[in-house]
């Protein structure tokens, strides 16, 4: 049976006639992705006359064949009124299909439809929910729009105005760090209101003032002011302020003099209060013996607490510590390595290239988990499909030891389209 990657290879070479033939065969074989790529060719007029109406029909077939990517493209056609009647209610249904499988842009567009009341009743609560999902997936504009919703709540709400303002400013700060060009202007537009709240003794506002002074966001950084604001919030046991203050004592920023004991005191308080960064930093301190006696078990415990909150770096570092303990114990039990792989899978699924590389290395070496070249290649291909090309060298090393069938199996496990296994197989054929 013709495989999808052959069609994609032809598509990338602008051999649209061959690509069309293969995508049609793939779709008729029951793989919705064939209909999806054929739909994209109709939508963009590649190798044929542009026909958005036919594209919409093919996207529907693709969705029926299990291809959720097609739902997003069909939603865009409904939103634009291309090939179909403009219908935001239908666009919303389609975007929600993609949103449910973790597409950041789809979540953002659902949020926008609710926010602007396009084809549905305006619903800020729904908009907030979907902007929040998109923001968690790293969508910078969703972070800013989420902040704007909280600003609107400040203007309308009777209660919790202070909380809404602080949440809005946090969203703007995160959007600015993520590269959203207009977010810094929002920070400074509402800066005076935040400063008044901070001076009135509101801890969340105080730590945000510290962050703004520390980061600058287009204006001069003032570490001394940042340190002072963090101290005020830390006195009220604000966990993030304590964590940041610990960093200042670690690095000697602002007016702080490097002081390991003060650093550890801040990290411990913040970690106990649930701050993920402090938990991670405290775990590292126990690993390296900085300010505390070295203790690998305590290091693992604190990495685990941070990992349970979703910290990608902590999940990777926890896995490495568990592998280290497994090797050092010489135990036949694989409890540590099993837990380590579980954390790596979670980190990898959230897009961590580092987790993918660690998992691949473990499967390739086979010293803490059973050697499995298919799994090693799977994670290296996953990295490559996510544009982490640092995995290229290791991928070719592993691929050289595998059969064509093993490479195809690894590609399927990676959720790929067959293109990376095809590259490896092609190289093997050239060498033979």
N, C-alpha and C positions, 0 to 999 in steps of 0.2 A: 504493500500500500504506500502511495506517495505520502511523504511526511511534510508537516507544516513548514519545517525549517527550509525545505527546498523552495517553497513558494516565497518565503521571506528573503532568501538569498537572491532569487530572481528579482524580487521587488526592489531590493537595495541596489541592484545593478540597472534599474530602470527597464528591465525586460518585462514589461507589464503584460504582454501577451502570454508569456509562460507563467507568470505569477497568477494571472486570472484563471488559467487552466488548472493550476494546482490548488488554488483556494477553493474553486468550485468542487474539485474532487474531494478535498478535505471536508468541506461542508456537507456534501452528499454522503460522506462516510460517517456522519454523526458528530463531528467536532464543530461546535458553534464558532470557533475561532476562524474557520475558513470563511463562513458567511460574514463575519465581522470585518476581516481584512478586505474582502470583496466589496463590502459596503463602503469602506473608507476610500477605495479606488473610485467608486461611483461618486461619492461625495466630493472628492477633490479633482475629478476629471483626469485620472491617471490612466492613460492607455485607452480611454473611451471618453465620450462626451459627458460632461458633468451632469449628474442626475440625482438630486437630493431626494426625490421621491422614491427612486429605486433603492437608494442607500437606506432610507427609513425602513423599507420592506425587508431588506437584508439584515438590518440591525435587529428587527423583531425575530427573524429566524435564528440569529446568533444568540439572542437571549433565551429562546426556547431550547437552544443547544447548550446552555449553561455558561455562556460567555458574558460575565457581568460588565466587562469593559464596554460592550456595545450599548448597555443601558445609559451610560454617561453620554455617549455620542448621540444617541437617539434623543435624550433629554435636551441636548444643545440644539438639535434641529427644531424641536418643539418650542424652545425658548426664543429662537431666532425667526421661526416661521419659514424655514427653508424646506421645501419639498412637502411640507405638511402645514396645516393651519396652525398659526401661532396659538399655543395653549400652555400657559404656565402651570395649570393644574396637572397636565400630562407630563410636562417637564419635571415637575416636583416628584411625581411617582417614579420616573426614571432615575432621577438623581438619587433618590432615596435607596434604590437598589444598589448603586455603587457606593453610597455612603455607608451602607450596612457592612460592606466588606473592607472598610477602612480607607477609602479614597478621600484624601484631604480636600481636594478641589470640589468634589461632589458635596461633602458636608458644608463647605463654604457657600456653595450655590444654593443649597437648601435653606441655609440661614438667610441668605440675601432675599430669596423669594418671600420668606416669612417677614423679614425686616421691612421690606418695601411693599408688602401686600400685593404682590403680583399674581393675579388670578386666584388668590385666596385672601381670606381676611388677615389683616396685619396682626401678627402675633409675636410680641417681643420675647415672651417666654420661650417659644419654640425657636426663634432666631438665636436667642442666647444659648440654648442647648446645642444647636448645630455649630454655631461659631466656636463654642467651647470645645466640641469634638475636633473641629478642624485645627484649632489652636494647639490642642494637645498633640496633633499629628504634625505640627511644625509649620502651619500656614500663617505667614506674617500678617497678611491683610486681615485674616480672621481675628488675630490677636487685637489689632487696632479697632476693628468694628465691634468686637466684644467690649472693648473699653468704652466706645461711644454709647453702647446700650446702657452701661452702668452710669455714664454721665447723664443720660436721659432719665435714669432712675433717680439720680441725685436731684434733678430739677422737679421731678413729679412726686417723689416719695415724701411721706410724713415722717416715717421712722427709718432708721438705718442709713441716713444720708452720709454719715462719716464712713461707714463700712463701704458703701457704694463708691465713694470718692477714692478710697484707698485701693479698692479692687480695680477701678478704672485706671488709676495711675500705674499699678503693677502690670496691667495689660499693655499699656503704652510703652512701658520700659522694656517688656519682653519683645514687643513688636519692633522697637528701635534696634535692639540687639540682633534680631533676626533679619534686619536690613530693610524694614518697611520705612520708606523715605519720609512719610508725613507724620510718623509717630512722635518724633522728637518735638515737633511743633505743638502737638497735643499736650505733651508733658509740660512745656513752658506756658501754654495757654492756661493751665489749671494749677500752676506751681504755687501762686500766692495763696490759693485756697488751701492747698496741702500744708503750706508753711504755717498758716494760722492754726490749723488743726494740730500740727506738731507742737507748736508753742503752747497750745492749750493742754498738752500732756497726753495726747493720744498715741500710744506706743507704735501702732501700725504705721501711722503717719511719720513718726520719728525715724523708724528704720528706712522708710521709703525716701525721706529727705537725705538720710545717710547714703543710700544707694545712688541717688541723683548726683550728690556732691562727689561721690567716688567715681561714677562713670562719665559724668559730664554731659553726655547726650548733645553734642554739638557746641557746648560751651566749656569754659575752663574747669578743669578738675580741681577740687579743693579737698585734699585728704584730711586736713586738720578738722574741717567742719564735718566731714563724714564721720571721723572718729568720735567727735563730740556727740553727734546725733545717735550713733550706735550705742554709745555709753548710756545715754538717757533711756533708750528703748530697752537696753539690756538690764537696767535696774528694775524694769517692770517685767523681767523674765520673758521678753520677746525672743522666741527661739532663733529666728533668722538673724536678728541683730546680734545675739550672742555668738552665732556662728561666724558672722562677718567680723565681729570684734576679735574672735580667735584668730582669724586670718591676719588681722592687723598686727596682733602680738607675734604671730609667726614671722611676718615679713618685715616688721618694723616700719609700717606705713603711718602716715599722719604724724602725730606726736607720740605714738607708741614706740617704746624701746623693745626690740626683740626679747621676748620673755617666754620660755617654754612652759613654765608653770602656769602663767596667766593664760597662755594659749590652751593648755589642757583643761584648765578650770572652765573656760568658756565653752570648749567643745563638749565637755562632759555634761554641762548644764543643758546645752542646746540639744545634744543627742538624746538625753533622757526625756526632753520635751518633744522629741520626734523629728528634729530637723535632719533631713536626709544627708545634706552636705556635711554637717557636723559628724554624723555617724560614720560617713565614709572617711573623713579626715582623722577621726579618732581611731578607726580601724587601721589606717596607715601608720599612725603613731605607734600603735602596739606592734605592728609588723616591724617597723624600723627601730623601735626603742627610743623614740624622740619624746622626751618629757615624762616618759613612763618606762617601767621595765618591759622588755620585750616579752610578748605573750601571744603566741600564735592562736591559741584557742579563743582568747578575748578578741583578737583581730577578726577571726572568722565570725564570731558572734555579732560584732558590730557591722561587718560587711553584709551579713545576712539580713540584719534589720534594715539597712539601707536598700539592699536588693529587693526586699519585700515591698518597699515603697515604689519600686520601678526604676531605681537608679541603674542605668546601663553600665556605667563604669564600675559600679559596685558589684554587679552581677559577674562581670568579667574578672575582676580582682578576686572575688569570692571563689570562682571556679578555679583560678590558678592556685589559691591557698589550699583548697580542698585537694587538688591534684598533688600539691607539695606534701600535704599531710599523708595522703595515700602512699606516695612513694617512700616517705620516711618511715612509715609504720611497718612496711613490708607485709601488711595484712592481706589475707586472701579475700576478705570481704570487699565488695565494691560499693559500699554505702556512700563514701565520699565522692568517688568518681561518678556514680549515678546522679547524686545531687548536683555535682558540678555540671554535668551535661544538661541537666534540666534547666539550670540557670543560663547556660550558654544558648540553649534553644530559645528561651524567652527573650534574651538580649538580641539574638540574631533576627528573630521575628519582628522586632521593633526597628530593625535596620542597622544594627551595629556591625560594621565591617570587622572590627576587632574580635567580636564574639565568633563570627564566621571563621576567621583565620585561626583562632585558638581551637575551635571544634575540629577544623580540618587537620590541624597539626596533631591533635590527640589521636584522631582516627588513622592518620598516616603512620605515626610512630608506634602506636599500639602498646605503649607501656603502662598506661593507666586505664585504657579501655581496649577492648579487642580490636586488632587492626582491621580496618574496613575501608578499602580504597574507594568503593562506591560512595560511602558516606563522606569521605574526605573530598572527593571530587564534587559531590553534591553541594557542600558548603562553599567551596571555591567558586563553583559556577554561580551560586546564589550571590556571592560578592560581585562577580563580574557582571551579572545581570542588573545589579544595582549600581553599576558604574564605578565600582571600587577596583580599579585596574592594578592596584598594588598586588593583587592576588594572581596576576598573570604568570609570574615565574613559577610559583608553587603549583599552579594548575598544570602547566606543561610538564613539570616534573612528575606529578602523580599520573597524569593522562598517559604518559609514555609507558606506564606499567600496567595499563588496563586494556581490555578488549573493547571492540566496538560496541558490543551489547552492554557491557558494564557502563560505558560512557553514556549511552542512550538512557539507561536506567537512572543514572545519576542526574542527567538533565531533566528527566521527568520529576524526580524527587525535588529538584530545585525549582520546579514550576516554570521551567524555561520553554522556549519555543523550538529547541533543538539546534540552535545556531552554534552554541559553544561546543557541544559534542561533535557537530559537523566539522568545526575548525580542527579539533583534535584528531578526528578520524582522517581528515584530509592530510594532515601532517604525517600521520602514521603511513598512509598510502604512498606518500611521496618518498618516505625513507625506505620502504620495502621494495 
